[in-house]
């Protein structure tokens, strides 16, 4: 089964998605990967 991965800038966004997405899409498999700001997020994405 497919899993949707969210790369988010801050832990609070991951918390929000963890609470909201199961209510909107109960069958959705997802993972949130929080980062410490935009620069940390940009470093984690390979060019």
PDB file as gemmi writes it, atoms N, CA and C in Angstrom:
CRYST1    1.000    1.000    1.000  90.00  90.00  90.00 P 1                      
ATOM      1  N   UNK A   1       0.823  -1.178   0.000  1.00  0.00           N  
ATOM      2  CA  UNK A   1       0.000   0.000   0.000  1.00  0.00           C  
ATOM      3  C   UNK A   1       0.877   1.255   0.000  1.00  0.00           C  
ATOM      4  N   UNK A   2       0.430   2.287  -0.641  1.00  0.00           N  
ATOM      5  CA  UNK A   2       1.180   3.523  -0.782  1.00  0.00           C  
ATOM      6  C   UNK A   2       1.049   4.388   0.464  1.00  0.00           C  
ATOM      7  N   UNK A   3       2.135   5.093   0.789  1.00  0.00           N  
ATOM      8  CA  UNK A   3       2.132   6.003   1.930  1.00  0.00           C  
ATOM      9  C   UNK A   3       2.517   7.394   1.428  1.00  0.00           C  
ATOM     10  N   UNK A   4       1.811   8.404   1.904  1.00  0.00           N  
ATOM     11  CA  UNK A   4       2.080   9.793   1.566  1.00  0.00           C  
ATOM     12  C   UNK A   4       3.001  10.367   2.637  1.00  0.00           C  
ATOM     13  N   UNK A   5       4.106  11.001   2.215  1.00  0.00           N  
ATOM     14  CA  UNK A   5       5.073  11.554   3.154  1.00  0.00           C  
ATOM     15  C   UNK A   5       5.057  13.072   3.044  1.00  0.00           C  
ATOM     16  N   UNK A   6       4.912  13.731   4.200  1.00  0.00           N  
ATOM     17  CA  UNK A   6       4.925  15.185   4.270  1.00  0.00           C  
ATOM     18  C   UNK A   6       6.229  15.641   4.916  1.00  0.00           C  
ATOM     19  N   UNK A   7       6.966  16.494   4.241  1.00  0.00           N  
ATOM     20  CA  UNK A   7       8.137  17.139   4.817  1.00  0.00           C  
ATOM     21  C   UNK A   7       7.689  18.527   5.249  1.00  0.00           C  
ATOM     22  N   UNK A   8       7.645  18.767   6.556  1.00  0.00           N  
ATOM     23  CA  UNK A   8       7.131  20.035   7.062  1.00  0.00           C  
ATOM     24  C   UNK A   8       8.236  20.823   7.758  1.00  0.00           C  
ATOM     25  N   UNK A   9       8.060  22.145   7.806  1.00  0.00           N  
ATOM     26  CA  UNK A   9       9.089  23.035   8.353  1.00  0.00           C  
ATOM     27  C   UNK A   9       9.218  22.972   9.866  1.00  0.00           C  
ATOM     28  N   UNK A  10       8.146  22.641  10.567  1.00  0.00           N  
ATOM     29  CA  UNK A  10       8.205  22.696  12.026  1.00  0.00           C  
ATOM     30  C   UNK A  10       7.346  21.598  12.647  1.00  0.00           C  
ATOM     31  N   UNK A  11       7.680  21.192  13.868  1.00  0.00           N  
ATOM     32  CA  UNK A  11       6.937  20.125  14.543  1.00  0.00           C  
ATOM     33  C   UNK A  11       5.452  20.453  14.745  1.00  0.00           C  
ATOM     34  N   UNK A  12       5.101  21.720  14.909  1.00  0.00           N  
ATOM     35  CA  UNK A  12       3.695  22.068  15.120  1.00  0.00           C  
ATOM     36  C   UNK A  12       2.846  21.745  13.890  1.00  0.00           C  
ATOM     37  N   UNK A  13       3.420  21.870  12.700  1.00  0.00           N  
ATOM     38  CA  UNK A  13       2.687  21.511  11.481  1.00  0.00           C  
ATOM     39  C   UNK A  13       2.479  20.002  11.415  1.00  0.00           C  
ATOM     40  N   UNK A  14       3.470  19.247  11.832  1.00  0.00           N  
ATOM     41  CA  UNK A  14       3.328  17.787  11.868  1.00  0.00           C  
ATOM     42  C   UNK A  14       2.236  17.390  12.851  1.00  0.00           C  
ATOM     43  N   UNK A  15       2.184  18.057  14.013  1.00  0.00           N  
ATOM     44  CA  UNK A  15       1.137  17.769  15.003  1.00  0.00           C  
ATOM     45  C   UNK A  15      -0.246  18.068  14.432  1.00  0.00           C  
ATOM     46  N   UNK A  16      -0.370  19.177  13.716  1.00  0.00           N  
ATOM     47  CA  UNK A  16      -1.647  19.558  13.133  1.00  0.00           C  
ATOM     48  C   UNK A  16      -2.093  18.526  12.100  1.00  0.00           C  
ATOM     49  N   UNK A  17      -1.186  18.101  11.229  1.00  0.00           N  
ATOM     50  CA  UNK A  17      -1.527  17.109  10.211  1.00  0.00           C  
ATOM     51  C   UNK A  17      -1.846  15.756  10.833  1.00  0.00           C  
ATOM     52  N   UNK A  18      -1.120  15.387  11.891  1.00  0.00           N  
ATOM     53  CA  UNK A  18      -1.387  14.114  12.581  1.00  0.00           C  
ATOM     54  C   UNK A  18      -2.789  14.094  13.186  1.00  0.00           C  
ATOM     55  N   UNK A  19      -3.291  15.248  13.587  1.00  0.00           N  
ATOM     56  CA  UNK A  19      -4.636  15.311  14.141  1.00  0.00           C  
ATOM     57  C   UNK A  19      -5.724  15.452  13.095  1.00  0.00           C  
ATOM     58  N   UNK A  20      -5.433  16.172  12.010  1.00  0.00           N  
ATOM     59  CA  UNK A  20      -6.445  16.492  11.007  1.00  0.00           C  
ATOM     60  C   UNK A  20      -6.635  15.402   9.947  1.00  0.00           C  
ATOM     61  N   UNK A  21      -5.558  14.898   9.404  1.00  0.00           N  
ATOM     62  CA  UNK A  21      -5.662  13.965   8.282  1.00  0.00           C  
ATOM     63  C   UNK A  21      -6.445  12.685   8.596  1.00  0.00           C  
ATOM     64  N   UNK A  22      -6.258  12.070   9.763  1.00  0.00           N  
ATOM     65  CA  UNK A  22      -7.062  10.871  10.042  1.00  0.00           C  
ATOM     66  C   UNK A  22      -8.571  11.154  10.092  1.00  0.00           C  
ATOM     67  N   UNK A  23      -8.958  12.367  10.470  1.00  0.00           N  
ATOM     68  CA  UNK A  23     -10.378  12.724  10.490  1.00  0.00           C  
ATOM     69  C   UNK A  23     -10.923  12.906   9.076  1.00  0.00           C  
ATOM     70  N   UNK A  24     -10.119  13.526   8.218  1.00  0.00           N  
ATOM     71  CA  UNK A  24     -10.570  13.792   6.850  1.00  0.00           C  
ATOM     72  C   UNK A  24     -10.456  12.568   5.947  1.00  0.00           C  
ATOM     73  N   UNK A  25      -9.385  11.805   6.120  1.00  0.00           N  
ATOM     74  CA  UNK A  25      -9.112  10.653   5.256  1.00  0.00           C  
ATOM     75  C   UNK A  25      -8.720   9.451   6.122  1.00  0.00           C  
ATOM     76  N   UNK A  26      -9.691   8.770   6.721  1.00  0.00           N  
ATOM     77  CA  UNK A  26      -9.381   7.678   7.665  1.00  0.00           C  
ATOM     78  C   UNK A  26      -8.515   6.554   7.091  1.00  0.00           C  
ATOM     79  N   UNK A  27      -8.610   6.289   5.800  1.00  0.00           N  
ATOM     80  CA  UNK A  27      -7.849   5.184   5.207  1.00  0.00           C  
ATOM     81  C   UNK A  27      -6.462   5.597   4.711  1.00  0.00           C  
ATOM     82  N   UNK A  28      -6.141   6.864   4.811  1.00  0.00           N  
ATOM     83  CA  UNK A  28      -4.863   7.379   4.292  1.00  0.00           C  
ATOM     84  C   UNK A  28      -3.705   6.967   5.187  1.00  0.00           C  
ATOM     85  N   UNK A  29      -2.691   6.374   4.569  1.00  0.00           N  
ATOM     86  CA  UNK A  29      -1.438   6.082   5.278  1.00  0.00           C  
ATOM     87  C   UNK A  29      -0.499   7.236   4.991  1.00  0.00           C  
ATOM     88  N   UNK A  30       0.018   7.860   6.047  1.00  0.00           N  
ATOM     89  CA  UNK A  30       0.904   9.001   5.853  1.00  0.00           C  
ATOM     90  C   UNK A  30       1.958   9.046   6.952  1.00  0.00           C  
ATOM     91  N   UNK A  31       2.981   9.834   6.680  1.00  0.00           N  
ATOM     92  CA  UNK A  31       4.058  10.057   7.642  1.00  0.00           C  
ATOM     93  C   UNK A  31       4.450  11.521   7.554  1.00  0.00           C  
ATOM     94  N   UNK A  32       4.604  12.170   8.688  1.00  0.00           N  
ATOM     95  CA  UNK A  32       5.062  13.558   8.737  1.00  0.00           C  
ATOM     96  C   UNK A  32       6.489  13.577   9.252  1.00  0.00           C  
ATOM     97  N   UNK A  33       7.361  14.262   8.534  1.00  0.00           N  
ATOM     98  CA  UNK A  33       8.749  14.399   8.945  1.00  0.00           C  
ATOM     99  C   UNK A  33       9.002  15.876   9.232  1.00  0.00           C  
ATOM    100  N   UNK A  34       9.042  16.244  10.523  1.00  0.00           N  
ATOM    101  CA  UNK A  34       9.239  17.654  10.872  1.00  0.00           C  
ATOM    102  C   UNK A  34      10.709  18.056  10.797  1.00  0.00           C  
ATOM    103  N   UNK A  35      10.941  19.321  10.524  1.00  0.00           N  
ATOM    104  CA  UNK A  35      12.281  19.892  10.471  1.00  0.00           C  
ATOM    105  C   UNK A  35      12.324  21.128  11.356  1.00  0.00           C  
ATOM    106  N   UNK A  36      13.511  21.655  11.569  1.00  0.00           N  
ATOM    107  CA  UNK A  36      13.691  22.854  12.398  1.00  0.00           C  
ATOM    108  C   UNK A  36      13.849  24.071  11.508  1.00  0.00           C  
ATOM    109  N   UNK A  37      12.816  24.408  10.780  1.00  0.00           N  
ATOM    110  CA  UNK A  37      12.839  25.590   9.928  1.00  0.00           C  
ATOM    111  C   UNK A  37      13.120  25.260   8.469  1.00  0.00           C  
ATOM    112  N   UNK A  38      13.060  26.315   7.673  1.00  0.00           N  
ATOM    113  CA  UNK A  38      13.192  26.171   6.223  1.00  0.00           C  
ATOM    114  C   UNK A  38      14.572  25.669   5.805  1.00  0.00           C  
ATOM    115  N   UNK A  39      15.610  26.180   6.427  1.00  0.00           N  
ATOM    116  CA  UNK A  39      16.975  25.759   6.039  1.00  0.00           C  
ATOM    117  C   UNK A  39      17.214  24.281   6.323  1.00  0.00           C  
ATOM    118  N   UNK A  40      16.723  23.816   7.466  1.00  0.00           N  
ATOM    119  CA  UNK A  40      16.862  22.397   7.799  1.00  0.00           C  
ATOM    120  C   UNK A  40      16.093  21.544   6.793  1.00  0.00           C  
ATOM    121  N   UNK A  41      14.904  22.008   6.412  1.00  0.00           N  
ATOM    122  CA  UNK A  41      14.108  21.307   5.413  1.00  0.00           C  
ATOM    123  C   UNK A  41      14.837  21.260   4.077  1.00  0.00           C  
ATOM    124  N   UNK A  42      15.392  22.387   3.649  1.00  0.00           N  
ATOM    125  CA  UNK A  42      16.112  22.431   2.366  1.00  0.00           C  
ATOM    126  C   UNK A  42      17.320  21.506   2.378  1.00  0.00           C  
ATOM    127  N   UNK A  43      18.013  21.386   3.512  1.00  0.00           N  
ATOM    128  CA  UNK A  43      19.178  20.505   3.598  1.00  0.00           C  
ATOM    129  C   UNK A  43      18.796  19.032   3.473  1.00  0.00           C  
ATOM    130  N   UNK A  44      17.579  18.684   3.889  1.00  0.00           N  
ATOM    131  CA  UNK A  44      17.186  17.281   3.874  1.00  0.00           C  
ATOM    132  C   UNK A  44      16.727  16.787   2.495  1.00  0.00           C  
ATOM    133  N   UNK A  45      16.523  17.702   1.577  1.00  0.00           N  
ATOM    134  CA  UNK A  45      16.059  17.326   0.243  1.00  0.00           C  
ATOM    135  C   UNK A  45      17.267  17.285  -0.686  1.00  0.00           C  
ATOM    136  N   UNK A  46      17.566  16.117  -1.241  1.00  0.00           N  
ATOM    137  CA  UNK A  46      18.720  16.031  -2.153  1.00  0.00           C  
ATOM    138  C   UNK A  46      18.463  16.803  -3.448  1.00  0.00           C  
ATOM    139  N   UNK A  47      19.489  17.349  -3.977  1.00  0.00           N  
ATOM    140  CA  UNK A  47      19.399  18.119  -5.233  1.00  0.00           C  
ATOM    141  C   UNK A  47      19.469  17.185  -6.411  1.00  0.00           C  
TER     142      UNK A  47                                                      
END                                                                             
